[in-house]
Amino acid sequence: MGCDRNCGLIAGAVIGAVLAVFGGILMPVGDLLIQKTIKKQVVLEEGTIAFKNWVKTGTEVYRQFWIFDVQNPQEVMMNSSNIQVKQRGPYTYRVRFLAKENVTQDPEDNTVSFLQPNGAIFEPSLSVGTEADNFTVLNLAVAAASHIHQNPFVQVVLNSFIKKSKSSMFQVRTLRELLWGYRDPFLSLVPHAVTTTVGLFYPYNNTADGVYKVFNGKDNISKVAIIDTYKGKRSIYAVFESDVNLKGIPVYRFVLPSKAFASPVENPDNYCFCTEKIISKNCTSYGVLDISKCKEGRPVYISLPHFLYASPDVSEPIDGLNPNEEEHRTYLDIEPITGFTLQFAKRLQVNLLVKPSKKIQVLKNLKRNYIVPILWLNETGTIGDEKANMFRSQVTGKINLLGLIEMILLSVGVVMFVAFMISYCACRSKTIK
């Protein structure tokens, strides 16, 4: 009788130990099996679910614009006053709805390159007005011409064209004209072969953005769809901030750090954006990046909205700005198992440099340089409810179920082992007595 009881207790302890060990083994082995199953479908190559959804995304992507409407153009032009701006928006367009083109795999470095065709559809229901709304903004052609052509004689000639066309330092343009292009009256008088159509995003429709080069995930699933290079150059980076729950899916939030816009003194990687010494105050000013080399010499600077993370000297000549991280920073929400970006918000501000010019009448009263904010944009995309449900069932649901089974086996096994061993020891103690 005692032997039967003791043998039963030992058997129970052994079963508990086996369950605990099996639960412990299942953790790495099960995770490996699930990841292997998932990996087959999330790699960006022909035939996978991920590739099909990546080539032409089913997620709606919107680009919102806020325009900086200048309130005191005459005061600025005559007295070199601070520029007073009023933010107006959002004006919303649907973008990135066309399928990627020229998709090419590179098996050597496990990347895939592509072009993203551009297209924009105005969404009136998500906008505060229409594309015909008017704004007072910096004259893009006048500011660029005075910067590109530094020769005094050339500027005298340009001044005659500016006066004849009745152009000024500021202009009134509709939203459609400012974004997508208009025929500039000043440039139309220039006898040389120059592009007479001006717009912040001209040309856009029927063009393509890229070449992008992203990792396909074959060698490292966590890198899938992460940009390696853009137009052959280094892409900007993000850093981990926090864990976020997105529609029941655990994701990692990565943000664009202030260091990405730091001066070359603080961040040597930004040395290529410091192209001169005066505007950048000997490369110590920060928060804006000079991309004129990418814009055929036009003095275009990019920053975060409202000059977030910028040095005080950048925003000092501009009144009406109110930077805050929650509204104006860029972030990515990435699912850690698949590496998919399930939500993002790309915020960017477009600015134009305008400088004093003794030979151009509309700029001769300026006493300082201005980096003038024109607009800022917020491009966003979030996984839809239907796809989120599918993702939970196909990925996170399986992982959570496996984790639950692992914990049950481990917990039950440990409890059984401890309980039966205590009982066995207690029985043995009574028998000895």
C-alpha positions in Angstrom: 0.0 0.0 0.0 2.8 2.4 1.0 4.7 1.4 -2.1 1.7 2.1 -4.4 1.2 5.5 -2.8 4.9 6.4 -3.0 5.1 5.1 -6.5 2.1 7.2 -7.5 3.6 10.4 -6.0 6.9 9.8 -7.7 5.1 9.2 -11.0 3.1 12.4 -10.5 6.4 14.3 -9.8 8.0 12.8 -12.9 4.9 13.8 -15.1 5.1 17.3 -13.7 8.8 17.5 -14.4 8.2 16.3 -18.0 5.5 18.9 -18.5 7.7 21.6 -17.2 10.7 20.5 -19.3 8.4 20.2 -22.4 7.0 23.7 -21.8 10.5 25.1 -21.4 11.7 23.3 -24.6 8.6 24.5 -26.5 9.5 28.2 -25.9 12.5 28.4 -28.2 11.5 25.5 -30.5 7.9 26.7 -30.9 8.9 30.3 -31.4 11.4 29.1 -34.1 8.8 27.1 -35.9 6.3 29.9 -35.9 8.9 32.4 -37.0 9.9 30.0 -39.8 6.3 29.7 -40.9 5.8 33.5 -40.8 9.0 34.2 -42.6 7.8 32.3 -45.6 5.0 34.8 -46.1 6.6 38.1 -45.0 9.7 38.0 -47.2 9.4 40.5 -50.1 9.7 38.1 -53.0 7.3 36.9 -55.7 4.6 34.6 -54.4 4.4 35.7 -50.7 1.4 37.5 -49.1 3.7 40.3 -48.0 5.0 40.9 -51.6 1.5 41.1 -53.0 0.4 43.7 -50.4 3.7 45.6 -50.6 3.7 46.1 -54.4 0.4 47.8 -54.2 -0.6 48.7 -50.7 -4.2 48.3 -49.6 -3.7 50.7 -46.8 -4.9 54.3 -47.6 -2.0 56.8 -47.3 -2.9 60.5 -46.8 -0.7 63.5 -47.2 -1.9 66.6 -45.3 -0.6 70.1 -45.9 -0.6 73.1 -43.7 0.4 76.4 -45.4 2.1 79.2 -43.7 0.1 82.3 -44.8 2.2 85.5 -44.5 0.3 88.2 -42.6 2.7 91.2 -43.1 4.4 91.0 -46.5 4.8 94.8 -46.9 6.4 95.3 -43.5 8.9 92.6 -44.2 9.8 93.9 -47.6 10.1 97.5 -46.5 11.5 97.2 -43.0 13.0 93.7 -42.8 10.5 92.9 -40.0 9.9 89.5 -38.5 7.7 87.5 -40.8 4.3 86.8 -39.2 2.8 83.6 -40.4 -0.6 81.9 -39.8 -0.9 78.2 -40.3 -3.9 77.1 -42.4 -4.9 73.5 -43.0 -5.1 70.6 -43.3 -5.6 70.2 -47.0 -5.6 66.5 -47.6 -4.6 64.3 -50.6 -4.6 60.5 -51.0 -1.2 59.4 -52.2 0.9 56.2 -52.8 -2.1 54.3 -54.3 -0.3 53.2 -57.4 1.6 50.0 -57.7 5.4 50.0 -57.5 7.3 49.8 -60.7 10.7 48.4 -61.9 10.8 46.0 -58.9 14.2 44.3 -59.0 15.6 41.8 -56.6 19.3 41.8 -55.6 20.2 38.3 -54.2 23.7 39.4 -53.2 22.7 41.9 -50.5 19.1 40.7 -50.1 17.5 43.9 -51.2 14.8 44.9 -53.6 14.8 48.2 -55.5 11.8 50.0 -57.0 10.2 53.2 -58.2 7.1 54.6 -56.5 4.8 56.3 -59.1 3.4 59.6 -57.9 -0.3 60.5 -57.8 -2.4 62.7 -55.6 -6.2 62.9 -55.3 -7.6 65.8 -53.3 -9.9 64.8 -50.5 -12.4 67.6 -49.8 -14.1 65.9 -46.9 -10.7 65.7 -45.0 -9.7 69.3 -45.9 -10.6 72.8 -44.4 -11.1 74.3 -47.8 -10.6 73.8 -51.6 -7.6 73.8 -53.9 -8.7 77.3 -55.0 -7.9 78.8 -51.6 -5.5 81.7 -51.8 -2.3 82.2 -49.7 0.3 84.9 -49.4 3.7 83.1 -49.6 7.3 83.8 -50.6 7.8 84.3 -54.3 9.6 81.0 -55.1 11.1 82.2 -58.4 12.4 85.6 -57.1 14.0 84.0 -54.0 15.7 81.3 -56.0 16.9 83.5 -58.8 18.6 85.9 -56.5 20.4 83.0 -54.7 21.4 81.1 -57.8 22.7 84.2 -59.7 25.2 86.1 -57.5 26.8 88.1 -60.3 25.7 91.8 -59.8 25.3 92.4 -63.6 23.1 89.4 -63.9 21.0 90.5 -60.9 20.5 93.9 -62.6 19.1 92.2 -65.6 16.9 89.9 -63.5 15.6 93.0 -61.6 14.4 94.5 -64.9 12.4 91.3 -65.6 11.0 91.2 -62.0 9.8 94.8 -62.3 8.4 94.3 -65.8 6.4 91.2 -64.6 5.2 93.1 -61.5 6.6 90.3 -59.3 7.6 90.9 -55.7 9.2 89.2 -52.7 5.8 87.7 -51.8 3.0 86.5 -54.0 -0.6 85.3 -53.7 -1.1 81.7 -55.0 -3.9 79.1 -54.8 -3.1 75.8 -53.1 -3.2 74.0 -56.4 -0.7 76.4 -57.9 1.7 76.4 -54.9 1.8 72.6 -54.7 1.5 71.4 -58.3 2.8 74.3 -60.4 2.0 77.6 -62.1 3.5 79.5 -65.0 5.7 82.2 -63.3 5.4 85.7 -65.0 9.0 86.7 -64.1 10.6 83.5 -65.5 8.4 83.7 -68.6 10.3 87.0 -69.6 13.8 85.4 -69.2 15.1 84.9 -72.8 17.2 81.9 -71.9 15.8 78.3 -71.9 14.5 78.0 -68.3 11.7 76.1 -66.8 8.9 78.7 -66.5 6.6 76.4 -64.4 7.2 76.7 -60.7 5.7 74.6 -57.8 6.9 73.0 -54.6 6.1 69.5 -55.9 6.2 70.2 -59.6 6.3 67.9 -61.5 4.4 65.3 -59.5 1.6 63.4 -61.3 2.9 61.0 -63.9 6.3 60.9 -62.3 8.0 58.4 -60.0 9.8 58.7 -56.7 13.0 56.8 -56.2 15.0 54.7 -56.8 14.3 53.1 -53.4 16.3 50.1 -52.2 14.9 48.2 -49.2 15.8 44.9 -47.5 13.7 42.0 -48.6 14.1 40.1 -45.3 15.5 36.9 -46.6 18.6 37.0 -44.4 17.1 39.0 -41.5 13.3 39.1 -41.1 13.5 42.1 -38.8 14.9 44.2 -41.6 12.1 43.5 -44.1 11.0 46.7 -46.0 13.5 48.9 -44.2 15.0 51.4 -46.5 18.7 50.8 -47.3 19.3 53.7 -49.7 17.2 56.4 -51.5 18.5 57.5 -54.9 21.8 55.7 -54.0 22.3 57.7 -50.9 22.1 57.1 -47.1 18.7 57.1 -45.7 17.8 59.0 -42.6 17.5 56.9 -39.4 15.1 56.4 -36.5 15.6 55.3 -32.9 13.5 53.1 -30.6 11.2 55.0 -28.2 8.6 52.8 -26.7 6.2 49.8 -26.9 2.8 50.6 -28.3 -0.4 48.7 -28.7 -1.9 49.2 -32.2 -5.4 47.7 -32.6 -4.4 44.8 -30.4 -1.0 44.3 -32.0 2.2 45.0 -30.0 4.5 47.2 -32.0 7.8 49.1 -31.4 7.6 52.8 -32.0 10.7 54.4 -33.6 11.1 58.2 -33.9 13.2 60.5 -35.8 15.7 61.9 -33.3 16.7 65.5 -32.9 20.3 64.4 -33.7 19.2 63.7 -37.3 18.9 67.5 -37.7 21.9 68.4 -35.5 24.7 70.6 -36.7 27.9 68.9 -38.1 29.6 70.0 -34.9 27.3 67.7 -32.9 26.6 65.1 -35.5 29.5 64.7 -38.0 27.2 62.6 -40.3 25.5 65.8 -41.3 28.6 67.5 -42.6 27.3 67.2 -46.2 24.3 69.4 -45.4 26.5 72.3 -44.4 27.3 73.9 -47.8 28.2 77.4 -46.7 29.4 79.2 -43.5 27.2 82.4 -43.3 23.6 80.9 -43.2 24.7 78.1 -41.0 26.7 80.4 -38.7 29.9 78.5 -39.4 28.0 75.2 -39.4 26.8 75.6 -35.8 23.2 76.3 -36.6 20.9 73.3 -36.5 17.4 72.0 -37.1 17.4 72.6 -40.9 19.1 70.7 -43.7 20.2 72.3 -47.0 19.1 70.2 -49.9 19.8 72.8 -52.6 22.1 70.3 -54.4 19.1 68.0 -54.9 17.0 71.0 -56.2 19.2 72.3 -59.0 20.7 75.0 -56.8 17.4 76.3 -55.5 17.8 77.4 -51.8 15.5 74.7 -50.4 15.9 73.7 -46.7 13.9 71.0 -45.0 13.2 70.8 -41.3 10.6 69.3 -38.9 7.4 71.3 -38.7 7.5 74.7 -36.9 11.3 74.2 -36.7 11.0 71.5 -34.1 14.5 70.8 -32.6 16.0 73.8 -34.5 18.4 76.3 -33.0 16.8 79.6 -31.8 18.5 81.6 -34.6 16.5 79.7 -37.2 13.0 80.5 -35.9 13.8 83.9 -34.4 12.8 86.0 -37.5 9.5 84.1 -37.8 6.5 84.8 -35.6 3.5 82.5 -35.3 5.3 79.1 -34.9 4.5 76.7 -32.1 6.6 73.5 -32.3 5.6 70.5 -30.2 6.7 66.9 -30.4 3.3 65.2 -30.4 2.2 67.0 -33.5 5.4 67.6 -35.4 7.7 64.6 -34.9 8.1 61.7 -37.3 7.5 58.1 -36.1 7.2 54.5 -37.3 5.3 51.7 -35.6 6.9 48.4 -36.5 5.7 44.9 -35.7 8.8 43.2 -34.3 8.1 39.6 -35.6 7.5 40.5 -39.2 9.3 43.8 -39.4 6.2 45.4 -41.1 5.5 49.0 -40.6 1.8 49.0 -39.5 1.5 52.8 -38.8 3.6 55.8 -39.6 3.5 59.6 -39.6 6.1 61.4 -41.7 6.2 65.1 -40.9 8.4 67.5 -42.9 8.6 71.2 -43.4 9.6 72.9 -46.7 11.5 76.2 -46.3 13.1 78.6 -48.8 16.1 80.9 -48.1 15.8 84.5 -49.2 18.7 86.9 -48.9 19.2 90.7 -49.2 20.2 91.9 -52.7 21.3 95.4 -53.5 20.6 94.9 -57.2 17.1 93.5 -56.9 14.7 96.2 -55.8 12.1 94.0 -54.0 14.9 92.5 -51.8 17.2 95.6 -51.3 15.6 96.6 -48.0 16.2 93.3 -46.3 18.9 93.5 -43.6 19.1 89.8 -42.8 18.7 86.3 -44.2 15.4 84.5 -43.7 14.7 80.8 -43.9 11.1 81.2 -44.7 8.6 78.3 -43.9 6.3 77.7 -46.9 4.4 74.6 -45.7 4.6 71.5 -43.7 3.2 68.1 -44.5 2.1 65.0 -42.6 2.0 61.8 -44.6 0.2 59.1 -42.6 -0.8 55.5 -43.0 -2.4 53.0 -40.6 -3.2 49.4 -41.0 -7.0 49.0 -41.6 -9.3 47.1 -39.2 -9.8 44.2 -41.6 -6.1 43.7 -42.1 -5.4 44.2 -38.4 -7.9 41.4 -37.7 -6.1 39.2 -40.2 -2.7 40.1 -38.8 -3.8 39.2 -35.3 -5.2 35.8 -36.3 -2.3 34.9 -38.6 0.6 36.2 -36.6 0.1 37.6 -33.1 -2.8 35.2 -32.4 -0.6 32.2 -33.1 2.2 33.6 -31.1 0.0 34.4 -28.1 -1.6 31.0 -28.2 1.7 29.3 -28.3 2.9 31.5 -25.4 -0.2 30.6 -23.4 0.4 26.9 -24.0 4.0 27.2 -23.0 3.2 29.0 -19.7 0.4 26.5 -18.9 2.6 23.5 -19.4 5.5 25.1 -17.5 3.3 26.3 -14.6 1.3 23.1 -14.3 4.4 21.0 -14.6 6.3 23.0 -11.9 3.3 22.9 -9.5 2.8 19.2 -10.0 6.4 18.4 -9.5 6.7 20.5 -6.3 3.4 19.2 -4.9 4.0 15.6 -5.5 7.6 15.8 -4.2 6.5 17.5 -1.0 3.8 14.8 -0.6 6.3 12.1 -1.2 8.8 13.5 1.3 6.1 13.9 3.9 5.0 10.2 3.4 8.6 9.0 3.6 9.0 11.0 6.8 6.0 9.3 8.4 7.1 5.8 7.3 10.6 6.3 8.9 9.0 7.3 12.2 
